[in-house]
Every structure is written in C-alpha cells, then in structure tokens.
C-alpha cells in the first residue's frame, strides 16, 4: 500500500513531482523475514553448506579479504612456471568507497 503526501510549497499540484509517495510495508512480514534469514545464515555456516571461497553476504567475510586471497594465489602461481592474467573490477567490488 502506498500513501501519497503533498510536498509543501509547490506552485502546481497537477504535476507528479509535487507529491511524495510513502510505501507502507507489513511489519510482521519484515520481522519474520529477518528471523528466517538469521536461521538460514546460521545453518549454512554451522554445517558448511557454502564453499569457503564464497564471500558475498557472509558474516565476518569482506571483499578486501577475497581480493587479498586472490592476490596471494596469483603470487604463489607466479613463483612456479605457470603464468596467468586476471582482470578485476575493483570499482564494482567496492561500490560504497570513495574512489579518489
């Protein structure tokens, strides 16, 4: 359900940008969703149902750790006779970091 409020001080209320829509969500549904998410996360971690190399959305795992492990594996491979090339989208891996 969405409720629409007038934005105060707008000169013309016939235009769509003169209104502010607010979406109302089911609070009980959000609570149940949160509890189920926590339970699933616990079971997945406790019984190791996700590979260790999976970092997205896991507790105590960060994108920085994934990048460090990848770099360590590349450096280790370079010590042998094999060569590799890796392209990393660093800007996409750190969406909320100030890139300058």
C-alpha positions as CSV (number, residue, x, y, z in Angstrom):
1,X,0.0,0.0,0.0
2,X,1.3,3.4,-0.9
3,X,0.2,6.7,0.7
4,X,0.8,10.0,-1.2
5,X,1.5,13.3,0.5
6,X,1.6,16.7,-1.0
7,X,5.0,18.4,-0.8
8,X,4.5,21.7,0.9
9,X,5.2,24.9,-1.1
10,X,4.8,23.5,-4.6
11,X,3.2,26.0,-7.0
12,X,1.4,23.4,-9.2
13,X,-0.2,20.3,-7.7
14,X,-1.2,18.9,-11.1
15,X,2.4,17.7,-11.7
16,X,3.6,14.4,-10.4
17,X,6.8,15.8,-8.7
18,X,4.6,17.8,-6.3
19,X,3.7,14.6,-4.4
20,X,5.8,12.4,-2.1
21,X,4.8,8.7,-2.1
22,X,5.4,6.6,1.0
23,X,5.2,2.8,0.7
24,X,3.8,1.1,3.8
25,X,5.2,-2.4,4.4
26,X,4.0,-5.3,6.5
27,X,6.0,-5.0,9.8
28,X,5.2,-8.6,10.9
29,X,6.3,-9.9,7.5
30,X,9.6,-8.0,7.7
31,X,10.2,-9.4,11.2
32,X,9.6,-13.0,10.1
33,X,11.8,-12.4,7.1
34,X,14.6,-11.2,9.3
35,X,14.3,-14.2,11.7
36,X,14.3,-16.7,8.8
37,X,17.3,-15.0,7.3
38,X,19.2,-15.3,10.5
39,X,18.3,-19.0,10.9
40,X,19.3,-19.8,7.3
41,X,22.6,-18.0,7.7
42,X,23.3,-19.9,10.9
43,X,22.5,-23.3,9.4
44,X,24.6,-22.6,6.2
45,X,27.6,-21.5,8.3
46,X,27.3,-24.2,11.0
47,X,27.1,-27.1,8.5
48,X,29.4,-25.6,6.0
49,X,26.9,-25.7,3.1
50,X,28.5,-22.8,1.3
51,X,32.0,-23.2,-0.2
52,X,34.8,-21.4,1.7
53,X,35.6,-19.4,-1.4
54,X,32.1,-17.7,-1.3
55,X,32.4,-14.3,0.4
56,X,29.2,-12.4,-0.6
57,X,26.7,-11.8,2.2
58,X,28.5,-14.0,4.7
59,X,29.3,-12.8,8.3
60,X,32.9,-11.9,9.0
61,X,33.9,-12.0,5.3
62,X,34.8,-8.9,3.3
63,X,35.6,-8.1,-0.2
64,X,39.0,-7.0,0.9
65,X,39.8,-10.5,2.2
66,X,38.7,-12.0,-1.1
67,X,41.0,-9.7,-3.1
68,X,43.9,-10.5,-0.7
69,X,43.4,-14.2,-1.1
70,X,43.2,-13.9,-4.9
71,X,46.4,-11.8,-5.0
72,X,48.2,-14.4,-2.7
73,X,47.2,-17.2,-5.0
74,X,48.4,-15.3,-8.1
75,X,51.8,-14.5,-6.4
76,X,52.1,-18.2,-5.4
77,X,51.4,-19.3,-9.0
78,X,54.0,-16.8,-10.3
79,X,56.7,-18.5,-8.3
80,X,56.2,-21.7,-10.3
81,X,56.2,-22.0,-14.1
82,X,52.6,-21.1,-14.7
83,X,51.5,-17.6,-15.8
84,X,48.1,-16.0,-15.5
85,X,46.2,-12.9,-16.3
86,X,43.4,-11.6,-14.1
87,X,41.1,-8.7,-14.7
88,X,39.5,-7.2,-11.6
89,X,36.6,-4.8,-11.5
90,X,37.8,-3.0,-8.3
91,X,35.3,-0.2,-8.7
92,X,32.4,-2.7,-8.8
93,X,33.8,-4.6,-5.8
94,X,33.9,-1.5,-3.6
95,X,30.7,0.3,-4.6
96,X,30.5,2.4,-1.4
97,X,34.1,3.5,-1.3
98,X,35.2,7.0,-2.3
99,X,37.5,6.0,-5.3
100,X,39.6,9.1,-5.4
